[in-house]
Amino acid sequence: MMQDQEFLETVVKALVENPNDVEVKRDIDERGVLLTLKVNPADMGKIIGKQGQTAKALRTLLRIVGNTNNARVNLKIFEPEGTRQHSAPREEVAPREEADELSL
């Protein structure tokens, strides 16, 4: 197992409730290394994080690991159909934001 794949598995298994369901697939193409992460659907929120912050941090750390090995490492988080929870559409969020600004 490669260093980047091992790193991702170790970190993700520490974050999730179901570490035995963590799978990382590693592919290499002309753009570099692509790690595809699969976790238990119940753990998706922990991997994505609030506003995607955990996923962004994982990608940043993988970029650093890749740089030490002179490789470009990208992360794709596999989302099974039906697990994605959409936030309110932009039009519905905007009026609430405006109301908050008026109360300041």
Backbone atoms as SQL, in Angstrom:
CREATE TABLE atoms (id INTEGER PRIMARY KEY, chain TEXT, resi INTEGER, resn TEXT, atom TEXT, x REAL, y REAL, z REAL);
INSERT INTO atoms VALUES
  (1, 'A', 1, 'MET', 'N', 0.856, -1.188, 0.000),
  (2, 'A', 1, 'MET', 'CA', 0.000, 0.000, 0.000),
  (3, 'A', 1, 'MET', 'C', 0.894, 1.240, 0.000),
  (4, 'A', 2, 'MET', 'N', 0.497, 2.221, -0.762),
  (5, 'A', 2, 'MET', 'CA', 1.289, 3.431, -0.889),
  (6, 'A', 2, 'MET', 'C', 1.096, 4.343, 0.327),
  (7, 'A', 3, 'GLN', 'N', 2.050, 5.231, 0.527),
  (8, 'A', 3, 'GLN', 'CA', 2.054, 6.111, 1.695),
  (9, 'A', 3, 'GLN', 'C', 0.809, 7.001, 1.751),
  (10, 'A', 4, 'ASP', 'N', 0.390, 7.565, 0.614),
  (11, 'A', 4, 'ASP', 'CA', -0.778, 8.440, 0.613),
  (12, 'A', 4, 'ASP', 'C', -2.062, 7.675, 0.941),
  (13, 'A', 5, 'GLN', 'N', -2.197, 6.481, 0.393),
  (14, 'A', 5, 'GLN', 'CA', -3.375, 5.656, 0.639),
  (15, 'A', 5, 'GLN', 'C', -3.423, 5.220, 2.111),
  (16, 'A', 6, 'GLU', 'N', -2.293, 4.821, 2.631),
  (17, 'A', 6, 'GLU', 'CA', -2.190, 4.397, 4.028),
  (18, 'A', 6, 'GLU', 'C', -2.524, 5.554, 4.976),
  (19, 'A', 7, 'PHE', 'N', -1.997, 6.736, 4.656),
  (20, 'A', 7, 'PHE', 'CA', -2.263, 7.929, 5.461),
  (21, 'A', 7, 'PHE', 'C', -3.759, 8.217, 5.510),
  (22, 'A', 8, 'LEU', 'N', -4.407, 8.220, 4.326),
  (23, 'A', 8, 'LEU', 'CA', -5.839, 8.519, 4.262),
  (24, 'A', 8, 'LEU', 'C', -6.648, 7.505, 5.058),
  (25, 'A', 9, 'GLU', 'N', -6.350, 6.230, 4.883),
  (26, 'A', 9, 'GLU', 'CA', -7.085, 5.187, 5.623),
  (27, 'A', 9, 'GLU', 'C', -6.939, 5.370, 7.126),
  (28, 'A', 10, 'THR', 'N', -5.731, 5.643, 7.591),
  (29, 'A', 10, 'THR', 'CA', -5.479, 5.807, 9.022),
  (30, 'A', 10, 'THR', 'C', -6.281, 6.979, 9.592),
  (31, 'A', 11, 'VAL', 'N', -6.243, 8.122, 8.912),
  (32, 'A', 11, 'VAL', 'CA', -6.948, 9.313, 9.395),
  (33, 'A', 11, 'VAL', 'C', -8.460, 9.095, 9.375),
  (34, 'A', 12, 'VAL', 'N', -8.974, 8.575, 8.268),
  (35, 'A', 12, 'VAL', 'CA', -10.426, 8.393, 8.138),
  (36, 'A', 12, 'VAL', 'C', -10.945, 7.376, 9.151),
  (37, 'A', 13, 'LYS', 'N', -10.228, 6.284, 9.341),
  (38, 'A', 13, 'LYS', 'CA', -10.664, 5.272, 10.319),
  (39, 'A', 13, 'LYS', 'C', -10.740, 5.853, 11.726),
  (40, 'A', 14, 'ALA', 'N', -9.892, 6.831, 12.028),
  (41, 'A', 14, 'ALA', 'CA', -9.925, 7.475, 13.338),
  (42, 'A', 14, 'ALA', 'C', -11.130, 8.410, 13.476),
  (43, 'A', 15, 'LEU', 'N', -11.678, 8.892, 12.349),
  (44, 'A', 15, 'LEU', 'CA', -12.780, 9.849, 12.384),
  (45, 'A', 15, 'LEU', 'C', -14.167, 9.207, 12.411),
  (46, 'A', 16, 'VAL', 'N', -14.302, 8.015, 11.856),
  (47, 'A', 16, 'VAL', 'CA', -15.627, 7.432, 11.636),
  (48, 'A', 16, 'VAL', 'C', -16.055, 6.465, 12.735),
  (49, 'A', 17, 'GLU', 'N', -17.362, 6.193, 12.775),
  (50, 'A', 17, 'GLU', 'CA', -17.917, 5.236, 13.730),
  (51, 'A', 17, 'GLU', 'C', -17.741, 3.791, 13.244),
  (52, 'A', 18, 'ASN', 'N', -17.628, 3.610, 11.919),
  (53, 'A', 18, 'ASN', 'CA', -17.540, 2.274, 11.320),
  (54, 'A', 18, 'ASN', 'C', -16.235, 2.117, 10.551),
  (55, 'A', 19, 'PRO', 'N', -15.096, 1.992, 11.252),
  (56, 'A', 19, 'PRO', 'CA', -13.799, 1.947, 10.565),
  (57, 'A', 19, 'PRO', 'C', -13.631, 0.733, 9.643),
  (58, 'A', 20, 'ASN', 'N', -14.339, -0.352, 9.905),
  (59, 'A', 20, 'ASN', 'CA', -14.211, -1.531, 9.053),
  (60, 'A', 20, 'ASN', 'C', -14.834, -1.324, 7.680),
  (61, 'A', 21, 'ASP', 'N', -15.674, -0.299, 7.519),
  (62, 'A', 21, 'ASP', 'CA', -16.319, -0.014, 6.237),
  (63, 'A', 21, 'ASP', 'C', -15.508, 0.942, 5.363),
  (64, 'A', 22, 'VAL', 'N', -14.372, 1.416, 5.855),
  (65, 'A', 22, 'VAL', 'CA', -13.551, 2.370, 5.103),
  (66, 'A', 22, 'VAL', 'C', -12.794, 1.632, 3.997),
  (67, 'A', 23, 'GLU', 'N', -12.952, 2.135, 2.766),
  (68, 'A', 23, 'GLU', 'CA', -12.225, 1.584, 1.618),
  (69, 'A', 23, 'GLU', 'C', -11.574, 2.731, 0.859),
  (70, 'A', 24, 'VAL', 'N', -10.327, 2.548, 0.493),
  (71, 'A', 24, 'VAL', 'CA', -9.626, 3.543, -0.318),
  (72, 'A', 24, 'VAL', 'C', -9.081, 2.840, -1.553),
  (73, 'A', 25, 'LYS', 'N', -9.484, 3.335, -2.715),
  (74, 'A', 25, 'LYS', 'CA', -9.007, 2.797, -3.989),
  (75, 'A', 25, 'LYS', 'C', -8.027, 3.808, -4.573),
  (76, 'A', 26, 'ARG', 'N', -6.906, 3.339, -5.080),
  (77, 'A', 26, 'ARG', 'CA', -5.860, 4.227, -5.602),
  (78, 'A', 26, 'ARG', 'C', -5.678, 3.990, -7.097),
  (79, 'A', 27, 'ASP', 'N', -5.816, 5.047, -7.888),
  (80, 'A', 27, 'ASP', 'CA', -5.610, 4.989, -9.335),
  (81, 'A', 27, 'ASP', 'C', -4.590, 6.040, -9.728),
  (82, 'A', 28, 'ILE', 'N', -3.804, 5.734, -10.742),
  (83, 'A', 28, 'ILE', 'CA', -2.823, 6.688, -11.253),
  (84, 'A', 28, 'ILE', 'C', -3.142, 6.957, -12.716),
  (85, 'A', 29, 'ASP', 'N', -3.180, 8.245, -13.083),
  (86, 'A', 29, 'ASP', 'CA', -3.381, 8.621, -14.479),
  (87, 'A', 29, 'ASP', 'C', -2.447, 9.781, -14.809),
  (88, 'A', 30, 'GLU', 'N', -2.666, 10.418, -15.950),
  (89, 'A', 30, 'GLU', 'CA', -1.766, 11.497, -16.383),
  (90, 'A', 30, 'GLU', 'C', -1.826, 12.718, -15.472),
  (91, 'A', 31, 'ARG', 'N', -2.887, 12.855, -14.684),
  (92, 'A', 31, 'ARG', 'CA', -3.009, 14.009, -13.781),
  (93, 'A', 31, 'ARG', 'C', -2.465, 13.725, -12.390),
  (94, 'A', 32, 'GLY', 'N', -2.058, 12.501, -12.129),
  (95, 'A', 32, 'GLY', 'CA', -1.508, 12.165, -10.822),
  (96, 'A', 32, 'GLY', 'C', -2.232, 11.005, -10.179),
  (97, 'A', 33, 'VAL', 'N', -2.279, 11.023, -8.857),
  (98, 'A', 33, 'VAL', 'CA', -2.892, 9.952, -8.088),
  (99, 'A', 33, 'VAL', 'C', -4.315, 10.361, -7.713),
  (100, 'A', 34, 'LEU', 'N', -5.251, 9.445, -7.888),
  (101, 'A', 34, 'LEU', 'CA', -6.630, 9.680, -7.469),
  (102, 'A', 34, 'LEU', 'C', -6.983, 8.645, -6.414),
  (103, 'A', 35, 'LEU', 'N', -7.293, 9.128, -5.210),
  (104, 'A', 35, 'LEU', 'CA', -7.751, 8.254, -4.139),
  (105, 'A', 35, 'LEU', 'C', -9.260, 8.395, -4.044),
  (106, 'A', 36, 'THR', 'N', -9.964, 7.275, -4.157),
  (107, 'A', 36, 'THR', 'CA', -11.419, 7.276, -4.028),
  (108, 'A', 36, 'THR', 'C', -11.758, 6.672, -2.672),
  (109, 'A', 37, 'LEU', 'N', -12.462, 7.441, -1.867),
  (110, 'A', 37, 'LEU', 'CA', -12.793, 7.039, -0.504),
  (111, 'A', 37, 'LEU', 'C', -14.247, 6.613, -0.408),
  (112, 'A', 38, 'LYS', 'N', -14.468, 5.429, 0.158),
  (113, 'A', 38, 'LYS', 'CA', -15.824, 4.953, 0.445),
  (114, 'A', 38, 'LYS', 'C', -15.921, 4.720, 1.945),
  (115, 'A', 39, 'VAL', 'N', -16.992, 5.249, 2.539),
  (116, 'A', 39, 'VAL', 'CA', -17.245, 5.016, 3.964),
  (117, 'A', 39, 'VAL', 'C', -18.701, 4.598, 4.124),
  (118, 'A', 40, 'ASN', 'N', -19.037, 4.142, 5.296),
  (119, 'A', 40, 'ASN', 'CA', -20.415, 3.800, 5.618),
  (120, 'A', 40, 'ASN', 'C', -21.260, 5.067, 5.445),
  (121, 'A', 41, 'PRO', 'N', -22.437, 4.965, 4.805),
  (122, 'A', 41, 'PRO', 'CA', -23.273, 6.160, 4.609),
  (123, 'A', 41, 'PRO', 'C', -23.553, 6.937, 5.896),
  (124, 'A', 42, 'ALA', 'N', -23.615, 6.253, 7.025),
  (125, 'A', 42, 'ALA', 'CA', -23.855, 6.930, 8.304),
  (126, 'A', 42, 'ALA', 'C', -22.675, 7.821, 8.701),
  (127, 'A', 43, 'ASP', 'N', -21.506, 7.585, 8.126),
  (128, 'A', 43, 'ASP', 'CA', -20.302, 8.350, 8.466),
  (129, 'A', 43, 'ASP', 'C', -20.001, 9.478, 7.490),
  (130, 'A', 44, 'MET', 'N', -20.826, 9.648, 6.470),
  (131, 'A', 44, 'MET', 'CA', -20.554, 10.678, 5.457),
  (132, 'A', 44, 'MET', 'C', -20.426, 12.069, 6.072),
  (133, 'A', 45, 'GLY', 'N', -21.294, 12.396, 7.009),
  (134, 'A', 45, 'GLY', 'CA', -21.254, 13.716, 7.635),
  (135, 'A', 45, 'GLY', 'C', -19.939, 13.986, 8.340),
  (136, 'A', 46, 'LYS', 'N', -19.377, 12.954, 8.954),
  (137, 'A', 46, 'LYS', 'CA', -18.105, 13.121, 9.665),
  (138, 'A', 46, 'LYS', 'C', -16.962, 13.372, 8.684),
  (139, 'A', 47, 'ILE', 'N', -17.038, 12.769, 7.509),
  (140, 'A', 47, 'ILE', 'CA', -15.974, 12.920, 6.518),
  (141, 'A', 47, 'ILE', 'C', -16.093, 14.252, 5.789),
  (142, 'A', 48, 'ILE', 'N', -17.305, 14.666, 5.487),
  (143, 'A', 48, 'ILE', 'CA', -17.513, 15.935, 4.798),
  (144, 'A', 48, 'ILE', 'C', -17.280, 17.098, 5.770),
  (145, 'A', 49, 'GLY', 'N', -17.864, 17.018, 6.953),
  (146, 'A', 49, 'GLY', 'CA', -17.712, 18.070, 7.954),
  (147, 'A', 49, 'GLY', 'C', -18.621, 19.251, 7.668),
  (148, 'A', 50, 'LYS', 'N', -18.667, 20.184, 8.596),
  (149, 'A', 50, 'LYS', 'CA', -19.494, 21.380, 8.412),
  (150, 'A', 50, 'LYS', 'C', -18.958, 22.187, 7.243),
  (151, 'A', 51, 'GLN', 'N', -19.833, 22.453, 6.289),
  (152, 'A', 51, 'GLN', 'CA', -19.499, 23.217, 5.082),
  (153, 'A', 51, 'GLN', 'C', -18.291, 22.632, 4.354),
  (154, 'A', 52, 'GLY', 'N', -18.094, 21.316, 4.476),
  (155, 'A', 52, 'GLY', 'CA', -17.014, 20.654, 3.751),
  (156, 'A', 52, 'GLY', 'C', -15.629, 20.857, 4.336),
  (157, 'A', 53, 'GLN', 'N', -15.548, 21.349, 5.560),
  (158, 'A', 53, 'GLN', 'CA', -14.239, 21.675, 6.145),
  (159, 'A', 53, 'GLN', 'C', -13.362, 20.444, 6.366),
  (160, 'A', 54, 'THR', 'N', -13.946, 19.322, 6.797),
  (161, 'A', 54, 'THR', 'CA', -13.138, 18.120, 7.032),
  (162, 'A', 54, 'THR', 'C', -12.595, 17.582, 5.714),
  (163, 'A', 55, 'ALA', 'N', -13.455, 17.526, 4.692),
  (164, 'A', 55, 'ALA', 'CA', -13.023, 17.049, 3.381),
  (165, 'A', 55, 'ALA', 'C', -11.922, 17.955, 2.824),
  (166, 'A', 56, 'LYS', 'N', -12.072, 19.252, 3.002),
  (167, 'A', 56, 'LYS', 'CA', -11.066, 20.204, 2.523),
  (168, 'A', 56, 'LYS', 'C', -9.735, 19.985, 3.248),
  (169, 'A', 57, 'ALA', 'N', -9.805, 19.754, 4.554),
  (170, 'A', 57, 'ALA', 'CA', -8.587, 19.512, 5.337),
  (171, 'A', 57, 'ALA', 'C', -7.908, 18.217, 4.894),
  (172, 'A', 58, 'LEU', 'N', -8.693, 17.170, 4.627),
  (173, 'A', 58, 'LEU', 'CA', -8.127, 15.911, 4.142),
  (174, 'A', 58, 'LEU', 'C', -7.411, 16.122, 2.808),
  (175, 'A', 59, 'ARG', 'N', -8.029, 16.892, 1.927),
  (176, 'A', 59, 'ARG', 'CA', -7.413, 17.161, 0.617),
  (177, 'A', 59, 'ARG', 'C', -6.108, 17.940, 0.774),
  (178, 'A', 60, 'THR', 'N', -6.092, 18.899, 1.688),
  (179, 'A', 60, 'THR', 'CA', -4.877, 19.683, 1.939),
  (180, 'A', 60, 'THR', 'C', -3.761, 18.783, 2.461),
  (181, 'A', 61, 'LEU', 'N', -4.089, 17.935, 3.412),
  (182, 'A', 61, 'LEU', 'CA', -3.082, 17.031, 3.977),
  (183, 'A', 61, 'LEU', 'C', -2.563, 16.059, 2.923),
  (184, 'A', 62, 'LEU', 'N', -3.463, 15.565, 2.063),
  (185, 'A', 62, 'LEU', 'CA', -3.030, 14.654, 0.999),
  (186, 'A', 62, 'LEU', 'C', -2.124, 15.358, -0.006),
  (187, 'A', 63, 'ARG', 'N', -2.387, 16.638, -0.254),
  (188, 'A', 63, 'ARG', 'CA', -1.530, 17.406, -1.153),
  (189, 'A', 63, 'ARG', 'C', -0.117, 17.490, -0.565),
  (190, 'A', 64, 'ILE', 'N', -0.038, 17.676, 0.751),
  (191, 'A', 64, 'ILE', 'CA', 1.267, 17.753, 1.422),
  (192, 'A', 64, 'ILE', 'C', 1.981, 16.404, 1.348),
  (193, 'A', 65, 'VAL', 'N', 1.250, 15.326, 1.618),
  (194, 'A', 65, 'VAL', 'CA', 1.833, 13.984, 1.521),
  (195, 'A', 65, 'VAL', 'C', 2.321, 13.739, 0.092),
  (196, 'A', 66, 'GLY', 'N', 1.515, 14.142, -0.883),
  (197, 'A', 66, 'GLY', 'CA', 1.895, 13.982, -2.285),
  (198, 'A', 66, 'GLY', 'C', 3.139, 14.777, -2.638),
  (199, 'A', 67, 'ASN', 'N', 3.228, 15.995, -2.114),
  (200, 'A', 67, 'ASN', 'CA', 4.396, 16.842, -2.411),
  (201, 'A', 67, 'ASN', 'C', 5.687, 16.208, -1.911),
  (202, 'A', 68, 'THR', 'N', 5.625, 15.538, -0.771),
  (203, 'A', 68, 'THR', 'CA', 6.838, 14.888, -0.256),
  (204, 'A', 68, 'THR', 'C', 7.257, 13.720, -1.138),
  (205, 'A', 69, 'ASN', 'N', 6.316, 13.196, -1.927),
  (206, 'A', 69, 'ASN', 'CA', 6.624, 12.085, -2.841),
  (207, 'A', 69, 'ASN', 'C', 6.618, 12.526, -4.303),
  (208, 'A', 70, 'ASN', 'N', 6.637, 13.834, -4.528),
  (209, 'A', 70, 'ASN', 'CA', 6.605, 14.396, -5.884),
  (210, 'A', 70, 'ASN', 'C', 5.439, 13.868, -6.711),
  (211, 'A', 71, 'ALA', 'N', 4.270, 13.804, -6.095),
  (212, 'A', 71, 'ALA', 'CA', 3.073, 13.334, -6.800),
  (213, 'A', 71, 'ALA', 'C', 1.911, 14.266, -6.489),
  (214, 'A', 72, 'ARG', 'N', 1.025, 14.407, -7.456),
  (215, 'A', 72, 'ARG', 'CA', -0.193, 15.185, -7.238),
  (216, 'A', 72, 'ARG', 'C', -1.280, 14.206, -6.792),
  (217, 'A', 73, 'VAL', 'N', -1.811, 14.412, -5.575),
  (218, 'A', 73, 'VAL', 'CA', -2.798, 13.496, -5.019),
  (219, 'A', 73, 'VAL', 'C', -4.143, 14.200, -4.922),
  (220, 'A', 74, 'ASN', 'N', -5.163, 13.583, -5.497),
  (221, 'A', 74, 'ASN', 'CA', -6.524, 14.110, -5.437),
  (222, 'A', 74, 'ASN', 'C', -7.411, 13.136, -4.685),
  (223, 'A', 75, 'LEU', 'N', -8.417, 13.669, -4.022),
  (224, 'A', 75, 'LEU', 'CA', -9.346, 12.844, -3.252),
  (225, 'A', 75, 'LEU', 'C', -10.745, 12.971, -3.820),
  (226, 'A', 76, 'LYS', 'N', -11.354, 11.826, -4.067),
  (227, 'A', 76, 'LYS', 'CA', -12.756, 11.774, -4.474),
  (228, 'A', 76, 'LYS', 'C', -13.485, 11.007, -3.386),
  (229, 'A', 77, 'ILE', 'N', -14.543, 11.612, -2.856),
  (230, 'A', 77, 'ILE', 'CA', -15.335, 10.951, -1.829),
  (231, 'A', 77, 'ILE', 'C', -16.563, 10.360, -2.503),
  (232, 'A', 78, 'PHE', 'N', -16.670, 9.043, -2.476),
  (233, 'A', 78, 'PHE', 'CA', -17.775, 8.343, -3.119),
  (234, 'A', 78, 'PHE', 'C', -19.035, 8.540, -2.295),
  (235, 'A', 79, 'GLU', 'N', -20.082, 9.053, -2.943),
  (236, 'A', 79, 'GLU', 'CA', -21.366, 9.253, -2.266),
  (237, 'A', 79, 'GLU', 'C', -22.405, 8.350, -2.904),
  (238, 'A', 80, 'PRO', 'N', -22.867, 7.331, -2.192),
  (239, 'A', 80, 'PRO', 'CA', -23.898, 6.460, -2.753),
  (240, 'A', 80, 'PRO', 'C', -25.175, 7.247, -3.025),
  (241, 'A', 81, 'GLU', 'N', -25.944, 6.807, -4.008),
  (242, 'A', 81, 'GLU', 'CA', -27.204, 7.477, -4.351),
  (243, 'A', 81, 'GLU', 'C', -28.090, 7.588, -3.118),
  (244, 'A', 82, 'GLY', 'N', -28.709, 8.743, -2.953),
  (245, 'A', 82, 'GLY', 'CA', -29.663, 8.927, -1.864),
  (246, 'A', 82, 'GLY', 'C', -29.063, 9.340, -0.542),
  (247, 'A', 83, 'THR', 'N', -27.733, 9.421, -0.438),
  (248, 'A', 83, 'THR', 'CA', -27.145, 9.810, 0.847),
  (249, 'A', 83, 'THR', 'C', -26.920, 11.299, 0.936),
  (250, 'A', 84, 'ARG', 'N', -26.959, 11.975, -0.176),
  (251, 'A', 84, 'ARG', 'CA', -26.669, 13.405, -0.183),
  (252, 'A', 84, 'ARG', 'C', -27.847, 14.190, 0.371),
  (253, 'A', 85, 'GLN', 'N', -27.585, 15.030, 1.337),
  (254, 'A', 85, 'GLN', 'CA', -28.619, 15.887, 1.891),
  (255, 'A', 85, 'GLN', 'C', -28.330, 17.305, 1.433),
  (256, 'A', 86, 'HIS', 'N', -29.246, 17.832, 0.638),
  (257, 'A', 86, 'HIS', 'CA', -29.035, 19.175, 0.100),
  (258, 'A', 86, 'HIS', 'C', -29.474, 20.217, 1.111),
  (259, 'A', 87, 'SER', 'N', -28.716, 21.283, 1.200),
  (260, 'A', 87, 'SER', 'CA', -29.138, 22.392, 2.037),
  (261, 'A', 87, 'SER', 'C', -30.201, 23.181, 1.280),
  (262, 'A', 88, 'ALA', 'N', -30.778, 24.120, 1.935),
  (263, 'A', 88, 'ALA', 'CA', -31.855, 24.906, 1.313),
  (264, 'A', 88, 'ALA', 'C', -31.321, 25.607, 0.069),
  (265, 'A', 89, 'PRO', 'N', -32.130, 25.727, -0.967),
  (266, 'A', 89, 'PRO', 'CA', -31.690, 26.430, -2.169),
  (267, 'A', 89, 'PRO', 'C', -31.284, 27.866, -1.845),
  (268, 'A', 90, 'ARG', 'N', -30.409, 28.409, -2.644),
  (269, 'A', 90, 'ARG', 'CA', -29.847, 29.746, -2.408),
  (270, 'A', 90, 'ARG', 'C', -30.929, 30.804, -2.222),
  (271, 'A', 91, 'GLU', 'N', -32.014, 30.734, -3.010),
  (272, 'A', 91, 'GLU', 'CA', -33.068, 31.743, -2.926),
  (273, 'A', 91, 'GLU', 'C', -33.712, 31.763, -1.528),
  (274, 'A', 92, 'GLU', 'N', -33.819, 30.582, -0.906),
  (275, 'A', 92, 'GLU', 'CA', -34.444, 30.524, 0.418),
  (276, 'A', 92, 'GLU', 'C', -33.501, 31.004, 1.513),
  (277, 'A', 93, 'VAL', 'N', -32.215, 30.850, 1.304),
  (278, 'A', 93, 'VAL', 'CA', -31.240, 31.252, 2.315),
  (279, 'A', 93, 'VAL', 'C', -31.043, 32.763, 2.310),
  (280, 'A', 94, 'ALA', 'N', -31.042, 33.373, 1.140),
  (281, 'A', 94, 'ALA', 'CA', -30.747, 34.800, 1.012),
  (282, 'A', 94, 'ALA', 'C', -31.652, 35.699, 1.852),
  (283, 'A', 95, 'PRO', 'N', -32.985, 35.530, 1.856),
  (284, 'A', 95, 'PRO', 'CA', -33.806, 36.442, 2.656),
  (285, 'A', 95, 'PRO', 'C', -33.482, 36.374, 4.148),
  (286, 'A', 96, 'ARG', 'N', -33.166, 35.175, 4.646),
  (287, 'A', 96, 'ARG', 'CA', -32.831, 35.046, 6.058),
  (288, 'A', 96, 'ARG', 'C', -31.535, 35.793, 6.355),
  (289, 'A', 97, 'GLU', 'N', -30.565, 35.739, 5.459),
  (290, 'A', 97, 'GLU', 'CA', -29.316, 36.465, 5.645),
  (291, 'A', 97, 'GLU', 'C', -29.550, 37.958, 5.681),
  (292, 'A', 98, 'GLU', 'N', -30.427, 38.448, 4.789),
  (293, 'A', 98, 'GLU', 'CA', -30.743, 39.864, 4.751),
  (294, 'A', 98, 'GLU', 'C', -31.415, 40.298, 6.055),
  (295, 'A', 99, 'ALA', 'N', -32.301, 39.463, 6.567),
  (296, 'A', 99, 'ALA', 'CA', -32.988, 39.779, 7.812),
  (297, 'A', 99, 'ALA', 'C', -31.980, 39.878, 8.963),
  (298, 'A', 100, 'ASP', 'N', -30.992, 38.997, 8.976),
  (299, 'A', 100, 'ASP', 'CA', -29.969, 39.045, 10.017),
  (300, 'A', 100, 'ASP', 'C', -29.186, 40.352, 9.929),
  (301, 'A', 101, 'GLU', 'N', -28.879, 40.795, 8.727),
  (302, 'A', 101, 'GLU', 'CA', -28.119, 42.027, 8.558),
  (303, 'A', 101, 'GLU', 'C', -28.938, 43.229, 9.049),
  (304, 'A', 102, 'LEU', 'N', -30.257, 43.214, 8.839),
  (305, 'A', 102, 'LEU', 'CA', -31.089, 44.320, 9.255),
  (306, 'A', 102, 'LEU', 'C', -31.190, 44.425, 10.777),
  (307, 'A', 103, 'SER', 'N', -31.091, 43.282, 11.464),
  (308, 'A', 103, 'SER', 'CA', -31.227, 43.307, 12.908),
  (309, 'A', 103, 'SER', 'C', -29.944, 43.757, 13.602),
  (310, 'A', 104, 'LEU', 'N', -28.852, 43.880, 12.850),
  (311, 'A', 104, 'LEU', 'CA', -27.581, 44.285, 13.461),
  (312, 'A', 104, 'LEU', 'C', -27.533, 45.740, 13.802);
